[in-house]
Amino acid sequence: MPIADPDPTDAAALLDRLVSFPTVAGRPNDDLMTFVADHLASCGARVHLLPGPEGDRSNLFATIGDPGRPGYVLSGHVDVVPAEEPEWQGDPFALRRAGGRLIGRGACDMKGFDAAVLAAVPALAAMPLAAPVHVALSYDEELGCRGVPHMLARLPELCAPPLGCIVGEPSGLVPVLAHKGKAAVKVTARGRAGHSSRPDQGENAIHALLPALNAAAAQAEALRDGPQDARFAPPYSSLQIGTVAGGQALNIIPDRAEACIEARGIAGVEPRSLLDPVTTLPGVEVEWLSSYPALALDPDHDLAALAAAISGNAPVGAVSFGTEAGLFQQAGIPAIICGPGDIARAHKPEEYLTEAELAATVEMVQALGRRLC
């Protein structure tokens, strides 16, 4: 069972509590956000719960220090991917300790960072901060960063323009300057059902979808020879067909077929534009599922130097996975990635963060506070 009233400075206990809330992306998160809001308020932070348009989940924005002064944002998301794999050795929503590992869904991606920030807040609140520290927690990041745009739209009324944002996605506490952007779309073709022995009396939706699938496959190949950026792996923008569905039975003419397609663009490439060969075709319906821009921070930016100083690690060029950092940058807030753990552990059974990684993250956040005094 999770600890009922965790020590407000005990990061492992706070992580235990956060993991116990099964905040799978697309589901309500009010219980978790209420717990976090109460914790932050008890430490003296100014807390704003920001309900999203869905009505059953919220973002949270809190400030330690004077919100009227420019400060720094520590950004994390509270949603997780499902945990239905049979390889879990225990309840994925009950944190387990084993050999220095803290095991549970979201422990690495990215409730560990969230817990470390919460554990550091009492120390931050006791410091004479000359610039504030903001805590920004969002929902539905795993569905394509759907929650954070609603929070970013509210920032002008909550604080002075921030000087920078540290997004705590797993990077081994190594600052990361850039990541790819992403766009995802669902394309649907419709037909008319009938008996397969009389194709002349129906319209085959799967056949109608083929031009979109062929266009996507051709674009994926063409992008290999497109603009290159050696910081990424692979060094080019990419596109893939992720799912295809249609038809009821072999002897029924399918009346509906759909495919979900994603594109990932290197810095400087608009991800949605990569899908133009698909979305501009006649005969298909287009539904945009998600979209967020790439991140590109100048290596000489003050935020890069700050992240290096508080983490103890020199920045690296880029990662290929996406984060909310690109959206902060798009909103005019310089952003960088720097969080505990390894992205290779995320979205897998027995996901974990080590106790040492968690403690190092608490120290990094406190180091930020000390530099702002």
C-alpha positions in Angstrom: 0.0 0.0 0.0 1.2 3.5 -0.7 2.4 5.6 2.2 -0.7 7.6 3.5 1.1 10.8 4.5 4.6 10.8 3.0 7.4 13.0 4.4 7.3 16.1 2.2 11.0 15.8 1.6 11.1 12.0 1.0 11.3 11.6 -2.8 10.9 7.9 -2.7 7.8 8.1 -0.5 6.4 10.8 -2.8 7.1 8.6 -5.9 5.4 5.7 -4.1 2.3 7.9 -3.8 2.4 9.2 -7.4 2.8 5.8 -8.9 -0.2 4.6 -6.9 -2.5 6.8 -9.0 -3.1 4.9 -12.3 -3.1 8.1 -14.4 -3.0 6.3 -17.8 -3.1 8.9 -20.6 -6.6 9.8 -21.6 -8.1 9.1 -18.2 -8.9 11.3 -15.2 -6.1 12.6 -13.0 -8.0 14.6 -10.4 -7.0 12.5 -7.5 -3.3 12.8 -8.2 -3.5 16.5 -9.0 -5.3 17.2 -5.7 -2.6 15.3 -3.8 0.1 17.3 -5.5 -1.8 20.6 -5.1 -2.2 19.9 -1.3 1.5 19.0 -1.0 2.7 22.2 -2.7 0.3 24.5 -0.9 1.4 23.0 2.4 5.0 24.0 1.5 3.9 27.6 0.8 3.7 27.5 -3.0 1.0 29.4 -5.0 -0.9 26.7 -6.7 -3.2 26.8 -9.7 -5.2 23.8 -10.9 -6.1 24.3 -14.5 -8.9 22.0 -15.8 -8.6 21.0 -19.4 -11.5 21.1 -21.9 -12.0 17.4 -21.4 -13.5 18.1 -18.0 -12.0 15.2 -16.1 -8.3 16.0 -16.1 -6.2 19.0 -15.2 -2.8 20.7 -15.6 -1.1 22.2 -12.5 1.1 25.3 -12.3 2.7 26.4 -9.0 5.2 29.0 -8.0 7.7 29.2 -5.2 8.8 32.8 -4.9 7.6 36.0 -6.5 5.5 35.2 -9.7 6.0 38.8 -10.8 9.7 38.2 -11.5 11.0 36.1 -14.4 12.1 32.7 -13.2 12.5 29.1 -14.3 9.9 26.3 -15.0 10.4 22.7 -14.0 8.1 20.8 -16.3 6.9 17.2 -16.1 3.8 15.2 -17.1 1.8 13.0 -14.8 0.2 10.6 -17.3 1.7 7.2 -18.1 1.3 4.6 -20.8 -0.8 1.5 -20.0 0.8 -1.3 -18.0 -0.9 -4.5 -19.3 2.2 -6.5 -20.2 2.3 -10.0 -18.5 6.1 -9.5 -17.7 5.4 -7.3 -14.7 6.5 -9.0 -11.6 4.0 -7.2 -9.4 1.3 -4.6 -9.4 2.7 -1.9 -11.8 0.8 0.8 -9.8 2.4 -0.2 -6.4 6.0 0.9 -6.2 8.5 -1.9 -5.4 12.0 -1.6 -4.1 14.6 -4.2 -5.3 18.4 -3.8 -5.4 18.3 0.0 -5.4 15.6 0.1 -8.0 12.2 1.8 -7.6 9.9 -0.2 -9.9 6.5 0.9 -11.2 4.7 2.3 -14.2 5.9 5.9 -14.6 8.8 5.6 -12.2 11.2 6.6 -15.0 8.8 8.3 -17.5 8.4 10.6 -15.6 6.9 10.5 -12.1 10.4 10.1 -10.7 11.3 13.6 -11.9 7.9 14.9 -10.6 8.6 13.3 -7.1 12.1 14.8 -7.0 10.8 18.3 -7.7 8.1 17.9 -5.0 10.6 16.7 -2.5 12.8 19.7 -3.2 10.0 22.2 -2.8 10.3 22.6 1.0 14.0 23.5 0.6 13.2 25.9 -2.2 10.5 27.6 -0.1 13.0 28.2 2.7 15.5 29.9 0.3 15.6 33.7 -0.3 15.0 33.2 -4.0 15.7 36.3 -6.2 13.8 34.6 -9.0 11.0 32.1 -8.7 10.8 28.4 -9.5 7.7 27.2 -11.2 6.4 23.7 -11.2 4.4 22.8 -14.3 2.7 19.4 -14.4 0.7 18.4 -17.5 -1.7 15.7 -18.7 -1.8 13.5 -21.8 1.7 14.0 -22.9 1.8 10.4 -24.0 -1.0 11.1 -26.5 1.0 13.8 -28.3 1.4 16.6 -25.7 -2.3 17.4 -25.7 -2.5 18.9 -22.2 0.4 21.4 -22.0 -0.9 23.8 -24.7 -3.9 24.7 -22.5 -1.5 25.5 -19.6 0.8 27.6 -21.8 -2.2 29.6 -22.9 -2.8 30.6 -19.3 0.8 31.5 -18.3 0.6 35.2 -19.0 -2.0 35.5 -16.2 0.0 33.3 -13.8 3.6 34.6 -13.9 6.1 36.9 -15.5 7.6 35.5 -18.8 9.9 32.7 -17.6 13.6 32.8 -18.3 13.7 29.2 -19.2 12.2 25.7 -18.8 13.8 22.4 -17.8 11.7 19.4 -19.0 12.6 16.4 -16.9 12.2 13.6 -19.4 14.7 10.7 -18.9 18.1 11.8 -20.1 20.4 10.5 -17.4 20.5 14.0 -16.0 22.4 15.1 -19.1 21.0 18.3 -20.6 19.7 17.8 -24.2 19.5 20.7 -26.6 17.3 19.4 -29.3 14.7 16.8 -30.3 12.5 16.0 -33.2 9.0 17.3 -33.7 6.0 15.0 -34.4 2.7 15.0 -36.1 0.1 12.2 -36.2 -2.9 11.8 -38.4 -5.8 9.4 -39.0 -6.9 9.0 -42.6 -10.2 7.2 -43.3 -11.7 6.0 -46.6 -15.4 5.0 -46.9 -17.1 2.6 -49.2 -20.3 0.6 -49.6 -20.8 -2.8 -48.1 -22.0 -5.8 -50.0 -21.4 -9.5 -50.8 -17.8 -10.1 -52.1 -19.2 -12.1 -55.0 -20.7 -8.9 -56.4 -17.9 -6.3 -56.2 -19.8 -4.3 -58.8 -22.5 -3.6 -56.3 -20.3 -2.2 -53.6 -17.3 0.1 -53.0 -14.2 -1.3 -51.4 -12.9 1.1 -48.7 -9.6 -0.7 -48.3 -8.9 -0.3 -52.0 -9.9 3.4 -51.7 -7.3 3.8 -48.9 -4.5 2.3 -50.9 -3.4 5.6 -52.5 -2.9 7.1 -49.1 -0.9 4.1 -47.9 1.2 4.1 -51.0 1.8 7.9 -50.7 2.9 7.4 -47.1 5.3 4.6 -48.0 6.8 6.6 -50.8 7.2 9.6 -48.6 9.0 7.5 -46.0 11.5 6.4 -48.5 12.0 9.9 -50.0 12.7 11.4 -46.6 15.8 9.2 -46.2 17.5 11.4 -48.9 16.0 14.6 -47.6 17.5 17.2 -45.2 20.0 15.7 -42.8 21.0 16.6 -39.2 23.7 14.3 -37.8 22.7 15.0 -34.2 19.7 12.7 -34.6 19.4 9.0 -35.1 18.3 8.5 -37.8 19.7 11.8 -39.1 16.6 12.6 -41.3 12.9 13.2 -40.8 10.9 10.0 -40.8 7.3 8.8 -41.5 5.6 5.5 -40.8 2.2 3.9 -41.0 1.5 2.7 -37.5 -1.9 1.0 -37.7 -4.3 -0.1 -40.5 -7.8 -1.3 -39.8 -10.8 -2.2 -42.1 -13.2 -4.8 -43.1 -15.5 -7.2 -41.2 -15.1 -10.6 -43.0 -13.4 -11.9 -46.1 -16.7 -12.2 -48.0 -18.0 -8.8 -47.1 -17.0 -5.7 -49.2 -15.4 -3.4 -46.6 -17.3 -0.1 -46.1 -14.6 1.6 -44.0 -10.8 1.5 -43.7 -8.5 3.7 -41.7 -4.8 4.2 -41.0 -2.8 6.1 -38.4 0.4 7.7 -39.7 3.0 9.6 -37.9 5.9 11.9 -39.0 8.9 13.0 -37.0 10.8 16.0 -38.2 14.3 17.2 -37.5 14.8 20.7 -36.2 13.7 23.3 -38.8 11.2 21.0 -40.4 7.4 21.5 -39.7 6.2 17.9 -38.9 2.7 18.4 -40.4 4.2 19.3 -43.7 5.8 15.9 -44.0 2.3 14.4 -44.2 1.2 16.6 -47.1 1.4 13.8 -49.7 -1.1 11.9 -47.6 -3.4 14.6 -46.3 -3.9 16.4 -49.6 -5.2 13.3 -51.4 -8.8 13.3 -52.5 -11.1 10.6 -51.3 -9.9 10.3 -47.7 -11.1 12.0 -44.5 -8.3 13.5 -42.4 -8.3 13.8 -38.6 -5.2 15.3 -36.9 -4.4 13.4 -33.7 -1.5 15.4 -32.4 1.3 17.8 -33.3 4.2 19.4 -31.5 7.3 21.2 -32.8 11.0 20.2 -32.6 13.2 21.7 -30.0 16.4 23.5 -30.9 18.3 25.4 -28.1 21.5 27.3 -29.0 24.5 25.6 -27.2 25.6 29.1 -26.1 22.3 30.0 -24.5 22.4 30.8 -20.8 19.9 28.0 -20.1 22.4 25.4 -21.4 25.1 26.7 -19.1 22.6 26.7 -16.2 21.5 23.2 -16.8 25.1 22.0 -17.1 26.0 23.7 -13.8 23.2 22.3 -11.7 23.3 18.8 -13.3 27.1 18.5 -13.4 26.9 17.2 -17.0 27.8 18.9 -20.3 24.9 19.2 -22.7 24.5 16.8 -25.7 23.2 17.7 -29.1 19.9 15.9 -29.5 17.6 12.9 -28.9 15.1 11.5 -31.4 12.1 11.2 -29.0 9.8 14.1 -28.5 8.8 16.1 -25.5 6.9 19.2 -24.4 10.0 21.3 -24.6 9.3 22.2 -28.2 6.0 23.7 -27.2 7.5 25.8 -24.4 10.1 27.0 -27.0 7.3 27.8 -29.4 5.6 29.8 -26.7 8.7 32.0 -26.3 10.2 30.2 -23.4 13.7 28.8 -23.9 13.7 25.0 -23.0 16.0 22.2 -22.4 15.6 18.5 -21.5 17.3 17.2 -18.3 15.8 14.5 -16.2 16.7 11.2 -14.4 16.7 7.7 -15.8 17.1 6.2 -19.3 14.4 6.4 -22.0 15.2 2.8 -22.9 13.4 1.8 -19.6 10.2 3.7 -20.4 7.1 2.0 -21.8 8.3 -1.4 -20.7 7.5 -3.9 -18.0 9.4 -3.5 -14.8 10.1 0.2 -15.6 12.3 1.7 -12.9 14.4 4.6 -11.6 17.2 4.0 -9.2 17.3 5.5 -5.7 20.6 7.2 -6.6 19.1 8.8 -9.7 16.2 10.1 -7.7 18.4 11.6 -5.0 20.6 13.2 -7.7 17.6 14.9 -9.2 16.5 16.3 -5.8 20.0 17.7 -5.5 19.8 19.2 -9.0 16.6 21.0 -8.2 18.0 22.3 -4.9 21.1 23.5 -6.8 18.9 25.5 -9.1 17.4 27.2 -6.0 20.8 28.0 -4.6 21.8 29.6 -7.8 18.7 31.8 -7.7 19.3 33.1 -4.2 
